[in-house]
Amino acid sequence: MGIEWSLRAPPTSLVVLCDFDGTVVDIDTSVFVLTRFAEEDWRTFDGQLERGKITLGECLRKQFSTVRATKTRILKEIENVPSVRPNFEKLAEFCKTKGIPLMIVSAGLDFVINHFLEQKGWQKLVTVYAPKARITAKGIKFTFPKLLDKASVSFKDDLVRYYKKQGKTTIYIGDGFADFNAAKNADFSFAIEDSKLAELLKNDGIPHKEISDFQEVVKAIIEIDLDY
């Protein structure tokens, strides 16, 4: 049986999609892992991604093919390193109470994200939508969600398009270059204050709100005043 991602249209009219690295937590856990364990220069691929020479998927595959470490060693090394951005748990609990789906949409390592959520006891508050990572002798390999819209740039953007086609109002929260197309196409976009995403959205004149605390997202959802 192939890998399946949960992609059911929620009964509510609102969906919250949130990046993980640099957004939910204060560091980029992928960069942390690459810095510790990559055996080659992986940074050059970031530049190729930003110049449009390679896709997000190609970038991740090239970068993590240089990593030589076991899952156990990676999790031990990163243990207790990330700190949570203020009030993410309040957003998660608010969404759970209101029946609003909250999805972590990340290009990071799914086993790192899931381990972090287990540590915090948040597995039942959020859904993780990320590439499936597999440790091999030739680096970390990924299986990506299949794109549902030919116009999509990445699986993040694709998820926004998917829910909008279902008639759902989409909120997207992120911080980096890889979040740009998803944030651009969402109904409401939030960018971490002074982040790369905030800069890109501002330069393109795309409406958004810069935040440093997830309580601001809760407040905005209440102000949107949708029939959840």
C-alpha positions in Angstrom: 0.0 0.0 0.0 1.3 3.5 -0.9 1.8 6.3 1.5 -1.4 8.3 2.2 -1.9 11.8 3.4 -5.1 12.9 5.1 -6.8 15.3 2.7 -10.4 15.4 3.6 -12.3 18.6 3.2 -13.2 19.7 6.7 -16.8 20.4 7.7 -15.9 23.9 8.8 -15.5 26.9 6.5 -12.0 27.8 7.7 -8.6 25.9 7.5 -5.4 27.0 9.2 -2.2 25.9 7.5 1.1 26.6 9.4 4.7 26.1 8.5 6.9 24.5 11.2 10.6 25.5 11.0 11.1 29.1 12.0 7.4 29.5 12.5 6.1 27.1 15.2 9.6 26.8 16.5 12.3 29.5 16.6 14.9 27.6 14.6 15.0 25.7 11.3 15.4 22.1 12.4 16.3 21.1 8.8 19.2 23.6 8.8 20.2 22.3 12.2 20.3 18.7 10.9 22.2 19.6 7.7 24.7 21.7 9.7 25.4 18.8 12.0 25.4 15.9 9.6 25.7 16.9 5.9 29.0 15.7 4.5 29.0 18.2 1.6 28.1 21.9 1.0 24.3 21.9 1.1 23.8 25.7 1.1 24.4 26.1 -2.6 21.1 24.4 -3.3 19.2 27.1 -1.3 20.5 29.7 -3.8 19.4 27.5 -6.7 15.9 27.2 -5.3 15.6 31.0 -4.8 16.7 31.6 -8.4 14.1 29.2 -9.7 16.7 26.7 -11.0 15.4 23.8 -9.0 12.1 23.0 -7.2 11.6 22.7 -3.5 11.5 18.9 -3.8 14.7 18.8 -5.8 16.4 21.1 -3.3 15.5 18.9 -0.3 16.5 15.7 -2.1 19.9 17.2 -3.1 20.6 18.6 0.4 19.6 15.6 2.4 21.3 13.1 0.2 24.5 14.4 1.8 23.3 13.5 5.4 24.8 10.5 7.1 23.1 9.8 10.4 20.6 7.5 12.0 17.2 8.6 13.1 18.1 8.0 16.7 21.2 10.1 16.5 19.3 13.0 14.8 16.6 13.0 17.4 19.1 12.8 20.3 21.1 15.7 18.8 18.1 18.0 18.3 16.5 17.1 21.7 15.2 20.2 23.5 16.9 22.6 21.0 13.9 24.2 19.4 11.8 26.7 21.4 8.1 27.2 20.7 7.0 30.6 19.5 4.6 32.2 22.1 1.1 30.9 22.3 1.1 28.2 19.6 -0.6 25.9 22.0 -3.3 28.6 22.5 -3.9 28.6 18.7 -4.0 24.8 18.6 -6.4 24.6 21.5 -8.6 27.4 20.1 -8.8 25.6 16.7 -9.6 22.3 18.4 -12.4 23.9 20.5 -13.9 25.6 17.4 -13.5 22.5 15.2 -11.1 24.4 12.9 -8.5 22.1 11.2 -4.9 23.2 12.1 -2.3 21.6 9.8 1.4 21.9 10.0 2.6 22.1 6.4 6.3 21.6 6.4 9.2 20.7 4.1 11.1 19.6 7.2 11.8 16.1 8.5 8.5 14.5 9.4 10.0 12.3 12.2 11.5 15.4 13.8 8.2 17.2 13.7 6.2 14.3 15.0 8.8 13.7 17.8 8.5 17.3 18.8 4.7 17.1 18.9 4.8 13.9 21.0 7.1 15.7 23.5 4.6 18.5 23.9 1.5 16.2 23.9 0.1 18.0 20.9 -0.5 15.0 18.5 -4.2 15.3 18.8 -4.3 19.1 18.2 -2.7 19.2 14.8 -2.2 17.3 11.6 1.2 17.0 9.9 1.4 17.4 6.1 5.0 16.9 5.1 7.2 14.7 2.9 7.8 11.2 4.3 11.5 11.0 5.2 13.4 7.7 5.1 16.9 7.1 6.4 19.1 5.1 3.9 22.8 4.4 3.4 22.8 7.1 0.7 21.3 9.8 2.8 17.7 10.8 3.6 15.2 10.1 0.9 11.8 11.8 0.6 8.3 10.8 -0.7 6.3 14.0 -1.5 2.6 14.5 -1.5 1.3 14.3 -5.1 0.4 17.7 -6.5 -3.4 17.9 -7.2 -3.2 21.1 -9.3 -0.9 21.5 -12.3 -0.5 25.2 -11.5 1.0 24.5 -8.0 4.6 25.4 -7.4 5.0 23.1 -4.4 2.9 20.9 -2.1 2.4 23.8 0.3 0.9 26.0 -2.5 -1.0 22.9 -3.7 -2.7 22.4 -0.3 -3.9 26.0 -0.3 -5.3 25.6 -3.8 -6.9 22.3 -2.8 -8.9 23.7 0.1 -9.8 26.9 -1.7 -11.4 24.7 -4.4 -13.4 23.0 -1.7 -14.8 26.4 -0.8 -12.8 26.8 2.4 -11.3 30.0 3.6 -7.6 29.5 4.1 -5.2 31.0 6.6 -1.5 30.5 6.0 1.3 31.2 8.5 5.0 31.0 7.5 8.4 32.6 7.6 10.5 31.6 4.5 11.0 31.6 0.8 9.3 28.2 0.5 6.1 29.6 2.0 5.7 32.4 -0.5 3.4 30.9 -3.1 1.2 29.3 -0.4 0.9 32.6 1.4 0.3 34.5 -1.8 -2.6 32.3 -2.7 -4.2 32.0 0.8 -7.2 34.1 1.8 -5.4 35.5 4.9 -1.6 35.4 5.3 0.6 35.8 8.3 4.4 36.1 8.2 6.7 35.9 11.1 8.0 39.4 11.9 11.1 40.5 10.0 11.2 37.1 8.2 12.1 36.4 4.5 8.4 35.7 3.9 7.4 39.1 5.3 10.0 40.7 3.0 8.7 38.9 -0.1 5.1 39.6 0.6 5.8 43.3 1.3 7.9 43.6 -1.9 5.0 42.1 -4.0 2.4 44.2 -2.3 0.5 41.2 -1.0 -1.7 41.8 2.0 -0.5 40.1 5.1 0.1 40.6 8.8 3.5 40.3 10.5 3.3 38.4 13.8 5.6 37.4 16.6 3.0 35.6 18.8 0.3 33.2 17.8 -2.3 35.0 20.0 -2.4 37.5 17.1 -3.7 34.7 14.8 -6.4 33.7 17.3 -7.5 37.3 17.5 -7.6 37.6 13.7 -9.7 34.4 13.4 -12.2 35.8 15.9 -12.3 39.1 13.9 -12.8 37.3 10.6 -16.1 36.1 12.3 -16.7 33.2 10.0 -19.2 30.4 10.7 -16.5 28.0 11.7 
